[in-house]
Amino acid sequence: MGRAKVLQGVREMRFEALLDRHERGELNQEEAAEMLGISERTLRPHGTSPWAEGSRRDRLRDEGPQGLRDRRIGKPSSRRAGAEEILRMLGLYEERYAGFTVKHFHEQLKKRHGYKLGYTVTRLALHGAGLVKPAPKRSAHRKKRPRRPMIGMMLHQSLPRRKPGTPRALPGYPAMRKARSRAFAGSPR
């Protein structure tokens, strides 16, 4: 189950619970909107009350929980690239531009073939078809390394576990040391 469907289910349950509380008179519109995480105005379709005719409340009553579902989930985007254009691009890569980097290939498509789709669409289609391998992941720019001990810098030393009732500083164990093993605090040896 995708993240969108899980979130949709959570929203449905929250809406139903808030609707019950509103009908009992425990909540007003403003409080219900705040609890749903949206503005009061968002709850009011076309300037009407959120609980008025044609609202989510009526859809819940008429269609049950299915009426609250976001009907956009599971449908392809209206802005999705056309399959013909993607197939044309993949064919051009295999026939004329095999071995080109994605960036150079995309530049040539735009310049010579009137290609209108973006670089990311091109890159993802080429990766999906297996024509180009994704670049290897880079390492972190700033790697976390332990600091090099320098004179004057305090280093914490691990101490043996102490039993309840024993003093904090155990005799013979310095509590802390400075770099280069110079004792800073603790009992003398």
C-alpha positions in Angstrom: 0.0 0.0 0.0 1.4 3.4 -1.0 2.0 6.3 1.3 -0.8 8.3 -0.3 -3.3 5.6 0.3 -2.2 5.2 4.0 -2.5 9.0 4.5 -5.9 9.0 2.8 -7.1 6.3 5.2 -5.9 8.3 8.2 -7.6 11.5 6.9 -10.9 9.5 6.5 -10.8 8.3 10.1 -10.0 11.7 11.4 -12.8 13.3 9.4 -15.3 10.8 10.6 -14.3 11.3 14.2 -14.5 15.1 13.9 -17.8 14.9 12.1 -19.3 12.9 15.0 -17.9 15.4 17.5 -19.3 18.3 15.5 -22.8 16.8 15.3 -22.7 16.3 19.1 -21.9 20.0 19.5 -18.4 19.5 20.9 -16.7 21.3 18.0 -17.3 24.2 15.8 -16.1 24.7 12.2 -13.0 26.5 13.2 -11.9 23.9 15.7 -12.6 21.1 13.3 -10.5 22.7 10.5 -7.7 23.3 12.9 -7.7 19.6 14.0 -7.7 18.5 10.4 -4.7 20.7 9.7 -6.4 22.9 7.1 -7.9 26.4 7.1 -11.6 26.9 7.8 -12.0 28.4 4.4 -10.7 25.2 2.8 -13.4 23.3 4.5 -16.1 25.6 3.0 -16.5 24.7 -0.6 -17.7 27.7 -2.7 -18.3 29.8 0.4 -20.8 27.5 2.1 -20.6 25.8 5.4 -18.3 22.7 5.4 -21.3 20.7 6.8 -23.8 22.0 4.2 -25.3 20.3 1.1 -22.7 19.0 -1.4 -20.1 18.8 1.3 -18.0 16.0 2.6 -20.6 15.4 5.2 -23.2 14.6 2.6 -20.8 12.5 0.6 -20.0 10.5 3.7 -23.7 10.0 4.4 -24.6 9.1 0.8 -21.6 7.0 -0.3 -20.1 5.9 3.0 -16.3 6.1 3.6 -15.7 5.8 -0.2 -17.2 9.2 -0.6 -14.4 10.8 1.3 -11.7 9.2 -0.9 -9.5 11.5 -3.0 -10.5 10.5 -6.5 -7.2 11.6 -7.9 -5.2 8.9 -6.2 -4.3 6.0 -8.5 -5.0 8.1 -11.7 -2.1 9.1 -14.0 -1.3 12.8 -13.9 -2.7 15.0 -16.7 0.8 16.4 -17.1 2.4 13.0 -17.7 4.6 12.7 -20.8 3.1 11.1 -23.8 4.1 7.5 -24.4 4.8 8.2 -28.1 7.2 10.9 -27.3 9.1 8.7 -24.8 9.3 5.8 -27.3 10.6 8.2 -30.0 13.2 9.5 -27.6 14.3 6.0 -26.6 14.5 5.0 -30.3 16.7 8.0 -31.1 19.0 7.1 -28.3 19.4 3.5 -29.5 19.8 4.4 -33.2 21.8 7.6 -33.3 23.0 8.6 -29.8 24.1 5.3 -28.1 26.9 6.0 -25.6 26.1 9.7 -25.1 25.7 11.0 -21.6 22.2 11.9 -20.6 23.0 15.6 -20.4 24.6 15.7 -23.9 21.8 13.5 -25.4 19.1 15.8 -24.0 20.8 18.8 -25.4 21.0 17.2 -28.8 17.3 16.2 -28.7 16.2 19.7 -27.9 18.5 21.3 -30.6 18.0 18.9 -33.5 14.7 17.1 -32.9 12.4 19.7 -31.3 12.2 17.7 -28.1 10.0 19.5 -25.5 10.2 17.2 -22.4 12.6 18.0 -19.5 15.9 16.5 -18.6 14.6 14.6 -15.6 12.0 12.8 -17.7 14.7 11.9 -20.2 17.0 10.6 -17.6 14.4 8.5 -15.8 13.2 7.0 -19.0 16.7 6.0 -20.1 17.3 4.5 -16.6 14.0 2.7 -16.7 14.8 1.2 -20.1 18.3 0.1 -19.0 20.0 2.1 -21.7 22.0 4.2 -19.2 23.2 3.3 -15.8 22.6 5.7 -12.9 25.7 7.5 -11.7 27.2 6.0 -8.5 26.3 7.7 -5.3 28.9 10.2 -4.1 30.3 10.2 -0.6 29.5 12.9 1.9 31.1 16.3 1.2 32.2 16.7 4.8 33.0 13.4 6.4 32.5 13.0 10.1 35.8 12.1 11.6 37.0 12.1 15.2 39.0 15.1 16.1 42.7 14.7 16.3 43.9 15.0 19.9 45.9 18.1 20.6 47.7 19.4 23.7 45.2 21.0 26.0 42.2 19.2 24.6 40.2 17.1 27.1 39.5 13.5 26.3 37.0 11.5 28.3 38.2 8.2 29.6 35.9 5.3 30.2 35.7 4.2 33.8 34.7 0.9 35.3 31.1 0.6 36.3 30.7 1.7 39.9 28.4 0.1 42.4 25.7 2.1 44.1 27.0 3.7 47.3 30.6 4.0 46.1 32.2 7.4 45.6 32.1 9.0 42.1 35.8 9.2 41.7 37.5 5.9 42.2 41.0 6.0 43.7 43.6 5.2 41.1 41.5 6.2 38.1 41.7 9.7 36.7 38.3 11.1 35.8 39.6 12.8 32.7 42.8 13.1 30.8 44.3 15.6 28.4 45.7 14.7 25.1 49.1 13.0 25.2 48.3 11.2 28.5 48.8 14.2 30.7 46.5 13.8 33.8 44.0 16.6 34.2 41.7 15.5 37.0 41.7 12.5 39.3 43.7 11.0 42.0 47.5 10.8 41.7 49.1 7.6 40.8 
